[in-house]
């Protein structure tokens, strides 16, 4: 598999690593204190108004993003942006994307800021508030999309308008893409895929700042760290199928598809892919170590070395998150067999939902599963073509900018690179050769993440801080002060 070719991957990415590690100052204990920086009152009001407006629009897969995109476009035009810089790009009547440009000077390629307009559907009976209305209660904003990710829709929109009002001229164009169907996972409707296929010239940019990744982490009421996502795992599902003769359940025989499938899955129960680290995950473990005591600290440090200590890797693998960071994983998630309880199934299937490390070969992952199942009568088939993407280089310019702003706003809260174990639209853009960095200034409690769930919410103060953070980042990356 691709972990056998890890040296090639490290050579491609490793040249930036020493510089980045030097930029990331030694970690200190996180503190609650900030410089209380917040946008001016009129920008706070604007950001809240846009958030409320966007949350009120049920931009689910079925209803689409057309209203959300058009409402934003009207705001930008009303704020005085030129019509040629506010572009609605419709895939269908319901699936609409919006790209807005703040024009700069000089020949440098633009910076693209990315967010998505769609949200996951809801069951209103599970909510204690109206899902599609912004509710402020007990220091939180509630509503579908407040965390994933209409907070960043409002953040980016308010800041574009703020920069325009200020007469700010960046040293390169600033682009913001508000896209459709990130949540759907469908190549046919995905907005970023559509833009790459049909409007590639709009995405000729120096960097992509993906606000649907990263984000500040709170634990026990304290701001602990601000990750920057530079890599993400590859989403890939396999169908595992066993077949049998079928027949009446009153006359069972040894040729039972359900039992054959169960035996094959049982052989996967204790199977683990080899651990493999890349520059992002090594730096992540090294930075994280300084926030933990004792054996865990020692193990995180040992995992950050090359070669990593096998005993440390084994101990870390007992933690589901660290395990998912260390290796490709596959989990059985769905089962299907006979349609009647008195009929022996001709076919029994299971779904294995895999998350591949960047650089892994899907065909080799499938071969490893087949070898472990060890039954030639069980077939393993990928359900769709995966979006393969390599990690982005640990670019010192990006990290220096985020580190400087974090130091201003949240002293002693460390910035560290991270590989997400889930997936975003960043994978589509990395696959197209664009460097992508998941950066979001919103802090949230990692033990109370209600994204996609009932009573989704964000801290009110954290929302306003994130607006100020992104304003400073947009200016810093475009030499605006």
matplotlib code that plots the C-alpha trace (Angstrom):
import matplotlib.pyplot as plt

x = [0.0, 1.0, 2.5, 5.3, 6.0, 6.0, 9.6, 8.4, 5.6, 7.8, 10.4, 7.7, 6.4, 9.2, 11.2, 8.8, 8.7, 11.7, 10.6, 7.1, 8.2, 10.4, 7.4, 5.2, 6.4, 6.7, 3.3, 2.2, -0.8, -3.9, -5.7, -9.2, -8.0, -8.2, -7.5, -11.4, -11.0, -14.3, -15.6, -17.1, -20.7, -22.1, -20.1, -21.3, -24.9, -24.3, -22.7, -25.6, -28.2, -26.6, -26.4, -30.0, -31.1, -29.1, -30.2, -33.8, -33.3, -33.6, -30.9, -31.1, -30.2, -33.9, -34.5, -31.1, -29.0, -30.6, -32.4, -29.3, -27.0, -29.3, -30.0, -26.2, -25.7, -28.4, -26.5, -23.2, -24.8, -26.6, -23.3, -21.8, -19.8, -19.7, -22.1, -19.3, -17.7, -20.8, -21.3, -24.1, -23.3, -26.3, -25.9, -29.6, -32.5, -32.0, -28.3, -26.7, -23.1, -21.9, -18.4, -17.6, -14.4, -12.7, -10.3, -6.7, -3.6, -0.5, 0.0, -0.1, -2.7, -5.9, -6.6, -9.8, -11.9, -14.3, -17.5, -20.7, -24.4, -26.1, -27.0, -28.1, -31.9, -33.5, -36.2, -37.9, -39.3, -35.8, -35.1, -36.1, -36.0, -37.1, -34.3, -34.6, -34.6, -31.7, -32.4, -30.1, -30.2, -27.9, -24.9, -25.4, -26.8, -29.0, -30.2, -29.4, -26.1, -24.9, -21.8, -21.8, -21.3, -23.4, -21.4, -18.6, -21.1, -22.0, -18.4, -17.0, -19.9, -19.7, -16.0, -16.1, -18.6, -16.5, -13.3, -15.2, -16.6, -13.2, -11.9, -9.3, -7.3, -5.5, -2.2, -4.1, -7.8, -9.7, -12.3, -15.0, -16.9, -20.2, -21.0, -23.7, -24.0, -20.9, -23.0, -24.5, -21.3, -22.5, -20.2, -23.2, -24.4, -21.3, -20.7, -16.9, -16.8, -19.0, -16.7, -13.7, -15.3, -17.1, -15.3, -11.8, -10.4, -12.1, -10.1, -6.6, -5.5, -2.4, -4.1, -7.5, -8.6, -11.3, -13.4, -15.2, -12.1, -9.8, -11.4, -10.5, -11.0, -12.4, -12.1, -13.6, -14.3, -10.7, -9.4, -6.8, -5.6, -6.2, -5.7, -5.0, -6.1, -3.5, -4.7, -7.8, -8.5, -10.1, -13.8, -14.3, -17.0, -16.9, -19.8, -19.0, -21.2, -21.7, -24.0, -25.8, -28.2, -31.3, -34.4, -37.0, -35.9, -37.4, -34.7, -31.4, -28.1, -24.5, -24.6, -26.0, -25.0, -25.6, -23.3, -20.7, -20.7, -20.7, -17.6, -15.8, -16.6, -15.5, -12.1, -11.9, -12.8, -9.2, -7.5, -5.6, -3.9, -0.3, 0.4, 1.8, 2.6, 3.2, 4.7, 1.3, 0.5, 4.1, 3.9, 0.4, 1.5, 4.6, 2.7, -0.1, 2.4, 3.1, -0.5, -0.5, 1.3, 3.0, 2.8, 0.5, 3.0, 5.8, 3.9, 2.8, 6.4, 7.6, 5.0, 6.3, 9.7, 11.0, 11.0, 8.1, 8.3, 6.2, 5.2, 4.0, 2.0, 0.4, -0.7, -2.0, -4.0, -6.3, -7.7, -10.2, -9.1, -5.4, -5.9, -7.8, -5.0, -2.3, -3.8, -6.4, -9.6, -12.6, -15.8, -18.8, -21.8, -24.7, -26.1, -28.8, -29.9, -33.3, -36.5, -38.5, -37.8, -38.7, -36.5, -32.8, -31.0, -29.4, -27.3, -26.1, -24.2, -22.4, -21.1, -17.5, -17.0, -13.3, -11.2, -7.9, -4.8, -3.7, -1.5, -3.1, -4.1, -7.8, -7.1, -4.5, -6.9, -9.4, -6.8, -5.9, -9.6, -10.0, -6.9, -8.1, -11.7, -10.0, -13.1, -13.1, -16.9, -17.1, -16.7, -15.4, -16.4, -15.9, -19.2, -17.9, -14.7, -12.9, -11.6, -7.9, -5.9, -2.4, -1.7, -0.9, 2.6, 3.1, 3.4, 5.2, 3.4, 0.0, 1.1, 2.9, -0.3, -2.5, 0.0, 0.4, -3.4, -3.9, -1.2, -3.0, -6.4, -5.8, -2.4, -0.6, -3.2, -1.0, -1.6, -0.8, -1.3, -3.9, -5.1, -8.9, -10.1, -13.3, -13.6, -14.5, -14.5, -10.9, -10.1, -11.6, -9.4, -6.2, -6.9, -6.9, -3.5, -4.5, -2.9, -5.7, -5.6, -8.5, -8.7, -11.6, -11.4, -14.5, -13.9, -16.2, -16.4, -15.1, -17.2, -20.4, -20.2, -23.8, -23.0, -25.6, -27.4, -30.3, -30.1, -27.0, -25.3, -22.3, -21.1, -22.2, -18.9, -17.0, -18.9, -18.0, -14.4, -14.3, -15.5, -12.7, -10.2, -11.1, -11.0, -7.5, -6.5, -7.9, -5.9, -2.7, -2.7, -3.1, -0.6, -3.2, -1.7]
y = [0.0, 3.7, 3.5, 1.6, 4.8, 7.1, 8.3, 9.9, 11.7, 13.0, 14.2, 16.1, 17.8, 17.8, 20.8, 23.2, 21.4, 22.8, 26.3, 25.8, 24.1, 27.1, 29.4, 27.5, 28.8, 26.4, 25.7, 27.0, 26.2, 27.6, 30.4, 31.9, 35.5, 37.2, 40.8, 41.1, 42.1, 42.3, 43.9, 47.4, 47.5, 47.9, 44.9, 42.8, 43.8, 43.0, 39.6, 38.7, 39.9, 37.8, 34.8, 35.1, 35.5, 32.5, 30.2, 31.0, 29.6, 25.8, 25.1, 21.4, 18.9, 18.8, 22.5, 23.7, 26.8, 29.1, 31.4, 31.5, 32.4, 35.0, 36.7, 37.1, 38.4, 41.1, 42.1, 42.5, 44.5, 46.7, 47.3, 48.7, 45.8, 45.9, 43.5, 41.9, 40.9, 39.2, 36.0, 33.5, 30.1, 27.8, 24.1, 23.6, 25.8, 24.7, 24.3, 27.7, 28.8, 32.4, 33.8, 37.3, 39.2, 42.1, 43.4, 44.0, 45.4, 43.6, 40.4, 37.9, 35.2, 35.6, 34.1, 32.0, 31.8, 28.8, 28.0, 26.2, 27.2, 23.9, 22.2, 18.8, 18.3, 18.2, 16.4, 19.3, 17.1, 16.5, 20.3, 22.5, 25.6, 26.3, 24.8, 27.3, 30.5, 32.0, 31.8, 33.5, 31.9, 31.6, 32.9, 30.7, 31.1, 28.1, 27.0, 24.6, 25.6, 27.8, 25.6, 23.9, 26.3, 29.4, 31.0, 31.3, 32.3, 35.3, 35.8, 36.0, 38.0, 40.6, 41.0, 41.4, 44.2, 45.7, 45.7, 47.2, 50.0, 50.8, 51.2, 48.5, 47.5, 44.2, 43.3, 40.6, 39.7, 38.2, 35.6, 34.1, 31.0, 30.1, 26.7, 24.1, 20.5, 20.0, 17.9, 15.7, 13.8, 13.5, 14.3, 15.1, 18.0, 19.1, 22.8, 22.7, 19.8, 21.9, 24.9, 22.8, 21.1, 24.1, 27.3, 26.2, 29.7, 31.2, 28.9, 29.9, 31.0, 31.0, 29.4, 28.2, 29.0, 26.5, 27.7, 24.3, 22.9, 23.8, 25.9, 26.6, 23.9, 24.5, 21.9, 22.4, 26.1, 26.9, 27.7, 25.0, 25.0, 26.4, 23.7, 24.4, 21.6, 20.7, 17.2, 15.0, 11.4, 9.9, 8.8, 5.4, 2.7, -0.9, -3.4, -6.8, -9.4, -13.1, -15.3, -18.5, -21.0, -19.6, -21.6, -22.1, -21.4, -24.7, -26.6, -24.7, -26.0, -25.0, -22.6, -19.6, -16.2, -14.5, -16.9, -16.7, -12.9, -12.9, -15.2, -12.9, -9.8, -11.5, -12.0, -8.2, -7.4, -7.2, -6.2, -2.9, -1.3, -0.3, 3.1, 5.7, 9.3, 12.3, 15.8, 17.1, 14.3, 14.3, 18.0, 17.6, 14.9, 16.9, 20.1, 18.2, 16.5, 19.8, 20.0, 16.6, 15.1, 11.8, 8.7, 10.3, 13.2, 10.8, 8.7, 11.7, 12.9, 9.4, 9.2, 12.5, 11.1, 9.4, 6.5, 6.5, 4.3, 1.1, 0.8, 4.4, 3.8, 0.8, 2.7, 5.6, 3.3, 2.4, 5.9, 6.1, 9.6, 8.9, 5.6, 7.2, 9.8, 7.1, 4.7, 3.9, 2.6, 0.6, 0.2, -2.1, 0.2, -1.4, -4.9, -6.3, -9.8, -11.6, -9.7, -12.3, -14.0, -17.4, -17.3, -18.1, -15.2, -15.6, -12.6, -10.9, -7.6, -5.3, -1.8, -1.1, 2.7, 3.4, 6.5, 6.3, 8.1, 10.5, 8.6, 5.2, 3.2, 2.2, -0.9, -2.0, -1.3, -3.5, -6.3, -6.1, -6.5, -9.4, -11.1, -10.7, -11.9, -14.9, -16.3, -16.4, -16.5, -13.1, -10.1, -6.7, -3.8, -0.1, 1.8, 4.9, 6.6, 8.2, 11.7, 11.2, 14.1, 14.6, 16.8, 20.5, 21.6, 23.2, 26.7, 29.0, 32.1, 30.7, 29.4, 32.7, 34.7, 32.5, 32.3, 36.1, 36.7, 34.0, 35.6, 38.9, 37.5, 34.4, 34.7, 31.3, 29.3, 27.3, 26.9, 23.4, 21.6, 18.8, 16.0, 15.7, 12.1, 13.2, 14.9, 18.3, 20.0, 20.7, 17.3, 18.2, 21.3, 19.5, 16.9, 19.7, 20.8, 23.7, 24.2, 24.2, 25.2, 24.7, 27.8, 29.0, 31.4, 30.0, 28.3, 25.5, 22.8, 19.6, 17.6, 19.5, 19.5, 19.5, 19.8, 17.8, 17.2, 18.6, 22.0, 22.9, 25.9, 28.2, 30.6, 34.1, 35.7, 33.1, 34.0, 37.7, 36.8, 34.6, 37.5, 39.7, 36.8, 36.3, 40.1, 40.2, 37.1, 38.4, 41.6, 39.9, 37.4, 40.3, 42.7, 45.0, 45.7]
z = [0.0, -0.1, 3.4, 1.7, -0.3, 2.7, 2.0, -1.2, 0.5, 3.2, 0.8, -1.1, 2.0, 4.5, 3.2, 5.0, 8.3, 10.1, 9.3, 10.4, 13.7, 14.4, 13.8, 16.2, 19.6, 22.5, 24.0, 27.3, 29.3, 27.7, 29.4, 29.2, 28.8, 25.4, 24.3, 24.1, 20.5, 18.8, 15.6, 15.8, 16.9, 13.3, 12.1, 15.0, 14.1, 10.4, 11.1, 13.5, 11.0, 8.2, 10.4, 11.4, 7.8, 6.6, 9.5, 8.6, 5.1, 5.1, 2.6, 2.9, 0.1, -1.0, -1.0, -2.2, -1.8, -4.4, -1.9, 0.4, -2.4, -3.9, -0.6, 0.0, -3.6, -2.9, 0.3, -1.6, -4.3, -1.8, -0.1, -3.3, -4.7, -8.5, -10.2, -12.2, -8.9, -7.5, -9.5, -9.1, -10.7, -11.0, -11.4, -11.4, -10.4, -6.7, -6.5, -6.7, -5.8, -5.3, -5.8, -4.7, -5.5, -3.7, -6.3, -5.4, -7.0, -8.3, -10.2, -7.3, -7.5, -5.4, -2.0, -2.0, 1.2, 1.1, 2.9, 2.1, 2.2, 2.6, 5.9, 7.1, 7.4, 10.8, 12.8, 14.5, 17.2, 18.5, 19.0, 21.9, 19.7, 16.1, 14.0, 11.2, 13.3, 15.2, 18.9, 21.4, 24.8, 27.8, 25.8, 22.8, 19.3, 18.4, 15.0, 12.2, 10.6, 13.4, 13.7, 10.3, 8.8, 8.4, 11.2, 8.5, 5.8, 8.0, 9.1, 5.5, 4.1, 6.9, 6.5, 2.8, 3.3, 6.1, 3.9, 1.0, 3.3, 4.6, 1.0, 1.7, -1.4, -1.0, -2.8, -4.6, -5.2, -2.3, -3.5, -1.3, -2.6, -1.0, -2.4, -2.6, -1.4, 0.6, 3.0, 0.3, -0.6, -4.2, -7.1, -9.2, -7.1, -5.1, -5.7, -5.5, -8.0, -10.3, -10.0, -10.8, -13.8, -15.3, -14.0, -13.3, -14.3, -11.2, -8.9, -10.2, -6.7, -4.5, -1.4, -0.3, 3.3, 4.0, 6.9, 7.1, 8.9, 11.8, 14.5, 18.1, 20.8, 24.2, 27.0, 30.5, 29.7, 28.5, 25.1, 24.5, 20.9, 17.4, 14.8, 11.1, 8.9, 6.3, 5.4, 5.6, 5.3, 2.2, 2.4, 0.8, 1.4, 0.3, -0.1, 1.3, -0.3, 0.4, -1.6, -0.7, -2.3, -0.6, 0.1, 2.8, 6.4, 7.5, 5.7, 6.4, 5.2, 5.5, 2.5, 4.4, 3.1, 6.5, 8.4, 5.7, 5.8, 9.6, 9.7, 7.3, 9.2, 12.5, 10.9, 10.4, 14.0, 15.3, 12.0, 12.0, 9.1, 9.8, 11.5, 9.2, 10.0, 7.8, 8.5, 9.6, 12.1, 13.4, 14.1, 15.6, 18.1, 19.0, 19.7, 21.5, 23.8, 25.6, 26.8, 28.5, 31.5, 32.2, 29.9, 27.4, 26.9, 26.5, 24.0, 21.9, 21.7, 20.8, 18.0, 16.6, 16.0, 12.9, 13.3, 15.8, 18.9, 18.3, 22.0, 22.1, 18.9, 20.4, 23.5, 21.5, 19.3, 22.2, 21.9, 18.9, 17.8, 18.0, 16.3, 13.5, 13.1, 13.0, 10.3, 7.7, 9.4, 8.2, 10.2, 9.5, 9.5, 7.7, 7.1, 4.7, 3.9, 3.3, 2.9, 4.8, 8.1, 6.7, 3.7, 3.5, 1.8, -1.6, -0.8, 2.4, 2.3, 4.7, 4.3, 5.4, 5.8, 5.4, 6.0, 4.2, 5.1, 2.3, -0.1, 0.4, -2.7, -2.6, -4.6, -2.0, 0.9, -0.8, -1.3, 2.4, 3.4, 1.0, 2.4, 6.0, 5.2, 3.5, 1.7, -2.1, -2.0, -0.4, -2.8, -1.7, -4.0, -3.7, -3.8, -5.6, -6.8, -3.9, -3.9, -3.4, -2.2, -0.8, 2.3, 1.7, 2.5, 5.9, 4.5, 6.8, 5.5, 6.5, 9.9, 10.7, 9.9, 12.0, 14.9, 15.0, 15.1, 17.7, 19.9, 19.7, 20.5, 22.6, 24.2, 24.9, 22.9, 20.5, 16.7, 15.4, 12.1, 12.0, 9.7, 10.0, 10.2, 8.4, 5.0, 3.6, 0.2, 0.8, -0.6, -4.0, -4.2, -3.0, -5.7, -8.2, -7.1, -4.9, -1.4, 1.1, 4.8, 7.1, 9.3, 11.4, 14.4, 16.1, 19.4, 20.4, 23.2, 21.7, 24.1, 23.0, 19.3, 18.0, 14.3, 12.4, 15.6, 17.6, 19.2, 17.2, 18.8, 19.1, 21.8, 21.1, 22.2, 20.2, 17.1, 17.3, 18.1, 15.0, 12.9, 14.1, 13.7, 10.0, 9.3, 10.6, 8.6, 5.4, 5.8, 6.9, 4.0, 1.5, 3.1, 4.4, 7.8]

ax = plt.figure().add_subplot(projection="3d")
ax.plot(x, y, z, "-o")
ax.set_aspect("equal")
plt.show()
